[in-house]
């Protein structure tokens, strides 16, 4: 796995054809954020929104 400076996995970056991240890309990135934060309960929505933000910023 290659992680970019932004902290986003390179394979999760949207392609040039589709600048919006897919639901799968957001879900995987949210899961990785959750793991990195020690798997706290009740943060699924926060992790999802942060994943969307990070992926959009890296596009």
Residue, then its C-alpha position, 0 to 999 in steps of 0.5 A: x500500500x502506498x500512502x500519499x502525503x495527504x494520508x490517503x491511500x493512493x489506490x483510493x484517489x478518484x481517477x481523472x474521469x471521476x473526481x468524486x470518490x465512490x461510496x466504496x472508496x469513502x467506506x474503505x478510507x473511513x474504516x482506515x480512519x476508524x482503525x487509526x483512531x483505536x476503533x472507538x464506538x459511535x464515530x461512524x458518521x464522523x469517520x465517514x464525513x472525514x473520509x469524504x473531506x480527505x478524499x475530496x481534498x486529495x482529488 
